[in-house]
Amino acid sequence: RNAKKARKEHVEVKKMSNLLIEILKIMKQEGAIKKYKIDVKKRSIEITIGELSECKAIKPRFTVDKNQIEKYRRRYLPARNLGIMIISTNKGLMTHEEAYAEGTGGCLIAYFY
């Protein structure tokens, strides 16, 4: 988010984790980032930013069931069809739309739009 405000196209993240890689996969599917490249030797990730205005973690990580997803979507996302919340379920990370369609809940991780 800071890189987008500074009009930077590329970002290098020095901390690498499996959670971050899964979040980047979802963000790439949704078009928030264009691509990412993992450098194992440096233990860093190079990210090319796409259509991204806001990206934040949700703290504390609220536990939600399928009926509460709508309540938190209204709290964190600016409009009905704008933005994605990432939910950690027992089937892995997924968007709030996928979790609602499958009827599963989990922990809220982050949101972006």
C-alpha positions as a Markdown table, in Angstrom:
| # | Residue | x | y | z |
|---|---|---|---|---|
| 1 | Arg | 0.0 | 0.0 | 0.0 |
| 2 | Asn | 2.8 | 2.4 | 0.8 |
| 3 | Ala | 4.5 | 1.6 | -2.5 |
| 4 | Lys | 1.3 | 2.4 | -4.4 |
| 5 | Lys | 1.1 | 5.8 | -2.7 |
| 6 | Ala | 4.7 | 6.4 | -3.6 |
| 7 | Arg | 3.9 | 5.5 | -7.2 |
| 8 | Lys | 6.2 | 2.5 | -7.2 |
| 9 | Glu | 5.5 | -0.4 | -9.5 |
| 10 | His | 7.7 | -3.1 | -7.8 |
| 11 | Val | 8.1 | -4.0 | -4.2 |
| 12 | Glu | 10.6 | -6.4 | -2.5 |
| 13 | Val | 9.4 | -8.0 | 0.7 |
| 14 | Lys | 12.2 | -9.4 | 2.8 |
| 15 | Lys | 10.1 | -11.6 | 5.0 |
| 16 | Met | 8.8 | -14.8 | 3.4 |
| 17 | Ser | 6.1 | -17.2 | 4.8 |
| 18 | Asn | 3.7 | -19.8 | 3.5 |
| 19 | Leu | 0.8 | -17.5 | 4.6 |
| 20 | Leu | 2.1 | -14.6 | 2.6 |
| 21 | Ile | 2.6 | -16.8 | -0.5 |
| 22 | Glu | -1.0 | -18.0 | -0.3 |
| 23 | Ile | -2.3 | -14.5 | 0.2 |
| 24 | Leu | -0.3 | -13.4 | -2.9 |
| 25 | Lys | -1.9 | -16.2 | -4.9 |
| 26 | Ile | -5.4 | -15.0 | -4.1 |
| 27 | Met | -4.4 | -11.3 | -4.8 |
| 28 | Lys | -3.1 | -12.3 | -8.2 |
| 29 | Gln | -6.3 | -14.2 | -9.0 |
| 30 | Glu | -8.3 | -11.1 | -8.2 |
| 31 | Gly | -6.0 | -8.7 | -10.1 |
| 32 | Ala | -4.7 | -6.7 | -7.1 |
| 33 | Ile | -1.1 | -7.7 | -8.1 |
| 34 | Lys | 0.2 | -8.5 | -11.5 |
| 35 | Lys | 2.9 | -11.0 | -10.6 |
| 36 | Tyr | 5.2 | -12.1 | -7.8 |
| 37 | Lys | 8.6 | -13.8 | -7.9 |
| 38 | Ile | 10.0 | -15.8 | -5.0 |
| 39 | Asp | 13.8 | -15.6 | -4.5 |
| 40 | Val | 14.8 | -18.5 | -2.3 |
| 41 | Lys | 18.4 | -17.6 | -1.9 |
| 42 | Lys | 17.7 | -14.1 | -0.6 |
| 43 | Arg | 14.5 | -15.3 | 1.2 |
| 44 | Ser | 12.5 | -12.4 | -0.4 |
| 45 | Ile | 9.6 | -11.9 | -2.7 |
| 46 | Glu | 9.4 | -9.4 | -5.6 |
| 47 | Ile | 5.9 | -8.1 | -6.2 |
| 48 | Thr | 4.5 | -6.1 | -9.1 |
| 49 | Ile | 1.5 | -4.1 | -8.0 |
| 50 | Gly | -1.7 | -4.0 | -10.1 |
| 51 | Glu | -5.1 | -2.5 | -9.3 |
| 52 | Leu | -4.7 | -2.0 | -5.5 |
| 53 | Ser | -5.9 | 0.9 | -3.4 |
| 54 | Glu | -6.1 | -0.6 | 0.1 |
| 55 | Cys | -4.6 | -3.7 | 1.7 |
| 56 | Lys | -4.7 | -4.4 | 5.4 |
| 57 | Ala | -4.5 | -7.3 | 7.9 |
| 58 | Ile | -7.5 | -7.8 | 10.2 |
| 59 | Lys | -6.5 | -7.8 | 13.8 |
| 60 | Pro | -7.7 | -9.4 | 16.0 |
| 61 | Arg | -8.4 | -12.4 | 13.7 |
| 62 | Phe | -12.1 | -12.8 | 14.3 |
| 63 | Thr | -13.5 | -16.3 | 14.0 |
| 64 | Val | -16.6 | -16.3 | 11.8 |
| 65 | Asp | -19.2 | -18.8 | 10.6 |
| 66 | Lys | -20.9 | -18.6 | 7.3 |
| 67 | Asn | -23.7 | -16.4 | 8.7 |
| 68 | Gln | -21.3 | -13.8 | 10.1 |
| 69 | Ile | -19.4 | -13.2 | 6.8 |
| 70 | Glu | -21.8 | -10.6 | 5.6 |
| 71 | Lys | -21.5 | -8.6 | 8.8 |
| 72 | Tyr | -17.7 | -8.4 | 8.6 |
| 73 | Arg | -17.9 | -7.7 | 4.8 |
| 74 | Arg | -20.0 | -4.6 | 5.5 |
| 75 | Arg | -17.5 | -3.5 | 8.2 |
| 76 | Tyr | -14.3 | -3.8 | 6.2 |
| 77 | Leu | -15.1 | -3.4 | 2.5 |
| 78 | Pro | -16.3 | -0.1 | 1.1 |
| 79 | Ala | -19.1 | -1.3 | -1.3 |
| 80 | Arg | -21.1 | -4.4 | -2.0 |
| 81 | Asn | -19.2 | -5.6 | -5.1 |
| 82 | Leu | -15.9 | -4.0 | -4.3 |
| 83 | Gly | -13.1 | -5.7 | -2.4 |
| 84 | Ile | -12.1 | -9.2 | -1.1 |
| 85 | Met | -11.7 | -10.5 | 2.4 |
| 86 | Ile | -9.4 | -13.5 | 2.9 |
| 87 | Ile | -10.6 | -16.2 | 5.3 |
| 88 | Ser | -8.5 | -19.0 | 6.6 |
| 89 | Thr | -10.7 | -22.2 | 6.6 |
| 90 | Asn | -10.0 | -25.8 | 7.2 |
| 91 | Lys | -9.8 | -26.2 | 3.4 |
| 92 | Gly | -7.1 | -23.5 | 3.2 |
| 93 | Leu | -7.2 | -19.8 | 2.5 |
| 94 | Met | -10.1 | -18.5 | 0.3 |
| 95 | Thr | -12.0 | -15.4 | -0.5 |
| 96 | His | -15.1 | -14.5 | 1.5 |
| 97 | Glu | -17.2 | -15.3 | -1.6 |
| 98 | Glu | -15.8 | -18.8 | -1.9 |
| 99 | Ala | -16.3 | -19.5 | 1.8 |
| 100 | Tyr | -19.9 | -18.3 | 1.7 |
| 101 | Ala | -20.6 | -20.4 | -1.4 |
| 102 | Glu | -19.2 | -23.5 | 0.3 |
| 103 | Gly | -20.9 | -22.7 | 3.6 |
| 104 | Thr | -17.7 | -22.7 | 5.7 |
| 105 | Gly | -16.4 | -20.3 | 8.2 |
| 106 | Gly | -12.9 | -19.6 | 9.6 |
| 107 | Cys | -10.7 | -16.8 | 10.7 |
| 108 | Leu | -10.5 | -13.4 | 9.0 |
| 109 | Ile | -6.9 | -12.7 | 7.8 |
| 110 | Ala | -6.9 | -9.6 | 5.6 |
| 111 | Tyr | -8.9 | -7.6 | 3.1 |
| 112 | Phe | -8.0 | -5.6 | 0.0 |
| 113 | Tyr | -9.7 | -3.5 | -2.7 |
